[in-house]
Amino acid sequence: MNNIISYQEQATQSFQVGNYIQAANLYEQAITAAPEVVSNYWHLGLSLLLQGQETEAQMTWMLPLAEAEDSTIEIYTQELLQILESEAQRQEKLGELSLAWTICQHIREINPQNINNNLKILLLSIKIGNCEETELQELGIIELLKQHPQTSLNLELLLKVLEQVFDTPNLHLSSPDLLAACLNYIEHPQKIFFIVLSAAVKIGHTFKNPQLAAQILDLYLRLDFNNVEILRHLAIFYQDAKNHEQGIEKAKLCLALSTELADKIFAAHLLLRGLMSAGGYWEEICATSRELEYFQAEFIQAQPLAIDEVRTLRLLTPSFAIPHIKDSPAQFRTIHNQIAQIFQNNIQALAPDQAKRYSQHCINKQKKTLAARKLKIGYVSYALRRHSVGWLARWLFDHHNRDEFEIYAYLVNYRLVDDFLQELYTHKADKAHKLDMDALEIAETIYADDIDILVDLDSITLDITSEVIALKPAPIQVTWLGWDASGIPAVDYFIADPYVLPHSAQNYYPEKIWRLPHTYVAVDGFEVGVPTLRRQDLDIPDDAVVYLSAQRGYKRHPETTRWQMKIIKEVPNSYFLIKGSAQEDSIQEFFHKIAAEEGVDFSRLKFLSADPTESIHRANLAIADVVLDTYPYNGATTTLETLWMGIPIVTRVGEQFAARNSYTMMMNAGITEGIAWSDEEYVEWGVRLGKDENLRQQISWQLRQSRQTARLWNGKQFTREMENAYKQMWEQFQVNQ
């Protein structure tokens, strides 16, 4: 008896220190001495298993089970399972995840219905990185969860698995089924609120699958059907997934449930976002726009209001829609600038130590006389990818003089998807940071890099970037390219040119407008693919005059559309191609209604689907004889692409930045034909260009020639002008000590 105990004790000691060979030998001796002690078989098999001898381990376990009476088989099985479960837990704590996974797989062979063990296998598979796309189904977890109730279910383990499934790309498609099965076990919605919301945000934005994100959030609403925060995100994801009707419905529900002014502002923005993305809801757009401006005015009047970080972050983005609706920059910016001031005050109050440290750093840097060195230029944006900003800013990265400038890229919400432009920026920068959505962390990274001039490419289009800018982590901060100036007081300069803003604009911009000598943007060109669009495919005669407007629903204004219908009516044998993301039924109804009012036959309107790639879109522009721009929000990248393809364009010049983009681009391409200063002139140019083929050909020839000479197509020269601006900004900063 003493020998048996001695063997077991020595075997246990050897096992605990990982000497499984010696442990197996000792357990074999214990079995020889006392074959009736079945626990030694369990431990011997386990020792063999951990040496990789899986078949021998199974045979060892089967020996006592094969000889046991029916009444003791269940007892033996439970003993074996308990030992295996304990060892799996021990191996996991030791960090031996593969061994833990192997043991759990053997537990599953013995008891495939053990839900907690199957959950553990999936969790370990994900952590190890060998999780297959079908593993969730093969483990039968969802089916087991549906066999309600699973009384032994480890809820904490289930939630960990759910969180990991959400975060694992090849399991995404199964996550709604898993979540639906989990709902039966959740008594309090808050237990999974943050898991579900953070997962949906990542899936919808980072992994670019808004449809799946919406599906996930819709499931959560079964537990908490009036959760306004979930509804806000759900409205966005439905809209992004082009499910416009649901996106609008959820936004309306948000607005109805909102009680705080800040929440009403954002809910009105969500509703405008849905209505304008769909296109065609003009009366509702105008009513909601008035409501938004009323809420903003009330909010300004009610200051100071104590609002949290989340509500603060939502203050600026709602301004995005207004310039699409009306061209009244002085009035618009009076309200927007006050909101931006409140935004900055709140952000700095939420992170006072960080803001104070950055402010002192700027003062110290200004006082310090620096020896000649490279200027550190940082570009911060979520759009350094396949996005309008990504297509246009790349030439700056290409042509920067690295002898005088050190270039940093701060890629906000770096997307784990295949995006060659995103990768271009990471390689072209001297130092690129692939960042998440934590503004304090982003600001601290910029501060640690000791950036001299920080260039914001997002303006108000991303709240996280606005938060970074409001903290002012760099001594000089500049807005360029994205949307319009943000109005945030921490921004020193807004990059413009002689054309894109009228001379009176400084009266209503808090930022100093820095006008480059010729153009605020230039590119070396665009990649052009093979066209997939033919006139015969659209039943358009070869001798017809084809007009085109390629813009999303946001830019469809009824007055501009009315001008376009007047042009079509006046030009015989003309057709109008309408392209851009929008709700198909509503946008067609929108155009058909105005066409009917202006006496234009519906058959002359052709609605086009989106092209699979940007290069094919550019190639397909060649089907058009004339492009009709939008107003009061012009094209930007679309205008550049049109001019690059040598196609005449008609634009209406307004007062605001968004209403003068095409104007400055045409001037810098050397083309004045098609620039209209009134509504009537827009129609006149449209008709003239349609009827005068020689004029069209002349403009097309000029545009092709301009590729060799125009400022618009000289990215290198433009970069030198931007660099001169940076040098002058830095000199002024040092002089103003």
Disulfide bonds with the S-S distance in Angstrom:
none
